[in-house]
Amino acid sequence: MSSRIPRLELQQMREDLRQYLTPRVERLKYLGELFKCAAHAPGVLLSFMRFTDELKDALPDRLTEVAVLTTASLMSNRYERNQHERLCIRLGYSADWIAEVERLQPEASQSMAPEEKAVQRYVIAAVETRGQKAQQEFAAVVEAFGPSHSMAIVMLVGRYITHALTVNTLELEPPVPSIFEDGFRGDGAPARNAR
C-alpha cells in the first residue's frame, strides 16, 4: 500500500466534502481509504461522487452492476468489485449470477439475461481495446437500449476505470472481503452459492 499520500479522516476534510460523505460513512460504517486519499483534491472528489450519483440514476441496477463488476474484474480492482458484490447481494442478485458476471464469459452464462450479456460484451471489448475495437458491441447495446442508456454505460465504464487506476496506483486494499471469501448474504447468514 502506498504511504506517499497521507490519509485524511472525515473531520480533516473540507466542510462541503465532509457533509457530502457523512451519510455514506454512516450507512457503510466505514470511510473508504480511497476517500481518505482523494480528499486531498476535494473539488475533484466531489465532482467524481456527483458523477457517480448521476450514473446511478441513469441506468437500471442490473445493467449498472454488470458493467461495474465487469470493469472491476478486468481492471483487477478488488476494492470496488468486493463492494459491488455486496451491493448485488443486497439488491437480491444471487451469488451464482455475480460469479457468472465475474467470469467474463457472457456466452457461457446461464444466469445473465441477453441484454446483460450485450452490456458485458461491450465492456470487455471497450476495456481490452481501449474503446478502439468495440464499435460492433456498442452497436448491439444501442440497438438494445437506445442512446441514453448506451451513453450512460460508456460513461459508467470510464468512471470505474478511473476508480481502478486510482486504487491500483495507490495499492489500496479492499475495505471488505469478497462475498466468496466470507459468504456474505446481506442478512448475516453465509452464502449458499460460492465460487
N, C-alpha and C positions, 0 to 999 in steps of 0.2 A: 504494500500500500504506500502510495506517495505521501510523504510528510512535508513536501515543499509548500503546500497550501495550508495555512492554519485553518482549523475548524472553528467556525463561529456558532455559538449556541443561539437559541432563539432571542434571548434578551440582549444579545450583542448586535442584532441585525437592525437595519434601518427600519423605522417605525412602520412605513407602509407595507414593507415586506413581512415584517413580524405579524401585523394584523392579518395579512393575506394567508400566511402559513399556519397561524394558530389553530383555526378549526380543523385543518388537515392533521396537525400533530395531535390534537385532542382525539380525533377519530381513530387514527392509526396507533396511537400510544407510543410513538417514537418520531424523532426528527431524523430523516434520512441523511446520510453522510453527503450525498450529492448536494442537498440544500445547504449543508454546513460549509461546503466548499464554494458553491456557486453564489452564495450570498455576498461574496466579495464584489460581485457585479450585480448589485440589487435591481437596477432597472432592467438589465438583460434577463435576469431570472424571473422577474415579474412578467415581462413580456412573454417569456417562454411558457410560464404557467398559464397565462391568459390564452395563449395559443392552444395549449393543451386542453383547456376548458372548452374552447370553441370547437375543437375537434371532437370532443365527447358528445357535443350536441349535434354534430353534423352527420353522424353515422349510427346505424343500429349497433347495439353492443356486440353481437356475434361477429359482424364484419370487422369491427374495431379490434376485437380480440384475436381474430385470425391474423390480421395484419401485424398487430403488436407482437404476438408470440412468434410469428414467422420472422419478423425483423430481428427480434431479440435473439432468437436461436441462430440465425445466420451471422449476426454480429458478435456472437459469444458474450452476450450481455446477460449474465445470470442475475444481476441486480434487478433489472426490470422484468425479466422472464419470471423469476420467482414471485415477485409481487403480483404480476398479472395471472399467474396460475391460481393464486389465492382469490383474486378478484373473480376469476372464472368460476371457481367453486361457489363463491358467494352468490354469483348470478344464476347458479343452478346447472352449470355445464358439468358433464361427467369427466372424471379423470381419464377415461378412455378417449374422449373427444380431445382433451388437452394433449394427451400423449400423441395422438394421431397428427394433430397440427404441428407439434414439435418434431415429428419425424421428417417433416418436409418432403413427403411423398404423397401429394394430393391424389394421384391416380390410384394409389393403393388404399386410400382411406375408405373405411366402411361407415364412419360416423359423420363425416363432413358433408354438408349439402352441396349440390353442384355449384351454386353461386359462391360458397365459401372456398371451394376448390379453385374457382376462377380468380378470386382475390389472391389466394396463395400462389398460384402460378405467376400472376403479375408481380407480386412482391419478390418472389425468388428471382425472376428474370431481372427486375429492376435493380435489386441489391447486387446480384452477381455480375451484372454487366454495367453497373453504374448508370442504368437507365438507357444505355445506348442500343440495346437489343431487346427491348421489352415492348415494342410497339404492337406486335400481334397479341400479346397477352393483355395489354392495355385496351386494345380494341374490343376484346371479349368483355372486359369489365365495363366499358362504356355501353356496349350493347345490352348488358345485363342490368345496369344501374342508372344509366344516363350521366350527363355531365356533372351534376352537383356532387353526387356520391363519389364518382370517379375521381374528381379533382381532390375531394377530401381524403380519399385513400392515398393518393400521391403525396399530399402534404403530411399525412399521418406517418407514412414511411420515413419521410425526411425528418420529422420530429424525433422519431425513435432512433434513427441513425445518429442524430446529434447527441441524444442521450447516451448511446453506446460509445461514441467517440470520447465523450467526457468521462464516463465510468471506466472505460478501458485505459485511457491516458492516465487517470489518477489511481488506477488499480484498486478501485473501491470494492469492498466485499459486500455481498448482498445483505440487506438488513433482515431478511427472513430466509429460511431454507426452502428448497423446492418442496412442493407437495409430495413428490415422490421420494423424498428423504424423510419427511416427518409424518406423512399420512394425513395431512391437514384436510379436513372436510368442512370447515366453517362452523361446525357445531360442537367442536371438541372431540368428536369421535374420529378414529383413524379411517382413512380412505380404504375402500374395498378394492378399487381398481388402481393398482400400481403398475408402473412400467416394469 
